[in-house]
Amino acid sequence: MDFFYSAHLEAYDPPSFLLADPRRREDACSYRATVHLREGGQGYDLMGWRREEIIHDVLDQYQRHMHFLDTVR
């Protein structure tokens, strides 16, 4: 099974506790970059992460994938 890692841009309504920005359109939404593996979404957001942190996350997920393959074999 091949390793697959991607980040999907997902739109969502901003939290209600945020102050309204007059420059923002009424129908505008916020975005998050969520991690997806072959197994599906992982439920965490990469927005605001530094480049090194994302590289570390990819390597960590790859190591978990290799461990899973070793366990299955």
C-alpha positions in Angstrom: 0.0 0.0 0.0 1.5 3.4 -1.0 1.9 6.3 1.4 -0.4 9.2 0.7 -0.3 12.6 2.4 -2.1 15.7 1.4 -3.5 19.0 2.8 -7.0 20.0 1.8 -8.3 23.5 2.1 -11.7 23.5 3.9 -14.0 26.4 4.3 -15.9 26.9 7.6 -18.0 29.6 9.2 -15.9 31.7 11.6 -16.6 31.3 15.3 -19.4 33.5 16.6 -17.2 35.0 19.3 -15.0 36.8 16.7 -15.5 40.5 16.2 -17.0 41.5 12.9 -14.5 42.9 10.4 -16.2 45.7 8.3 -13.9 45.0 5.4 -15.1 41.4 5.2 -18.1 40.3 3.1 -21.1 38.9 4.8 -20.9 35.6 3.0 -17.1 35.2 3.5 -15.9 32.2 5.4 -12.6 31.1 7.0 -10.4 28.3 5.9 -8.3 25.6 7.4 -5.7 23.3 5.9 -6.5 19.8 7.1 -4.3 16.7 6.7 -5.6 13.7 4.8 -4.0 10.3 4.5 -5.2 7.3 2.4 -7.3 6.4 5.4 -9.1 9.8 5.3 -9.0 13.1 7.2 -6.9 13.2 10.3 -8.8 16.0 12.1 -6.1 18.6 12.6 -5.2 21.9 10.9 -1.8 22.9 9.5 -2.6 26.6 9.2 0.1 28.6 11.0 2.6 25.7 11.0 6.2 26.5 10.0 7.7 24.6 7.0 9.9 22.5 9.3 6.8 21.5 11.4 5.0 20.3 8.3 8.0 18.4 7.1 8.3 16.7 10.5 4.6 15.8 10.4 4.9 14.2 7.0 7.9 12.2 8.2 6.1 11.2 11.4 3.1 10.0 9.4 5.3 8.1 7.0 7.0 6.4 9.9 3.6 5.3 11.3 2.7 4.1 7.8 5.9 2.0 7.6 5.3 0.6 11.1 1.7 -0.4 10.1 3.0 -2.2 6.9 5.6 -4.1 9.1 2.8 -5.1 11.5 0.5 -6.3 8.7 3.2 -8.3 6.9 
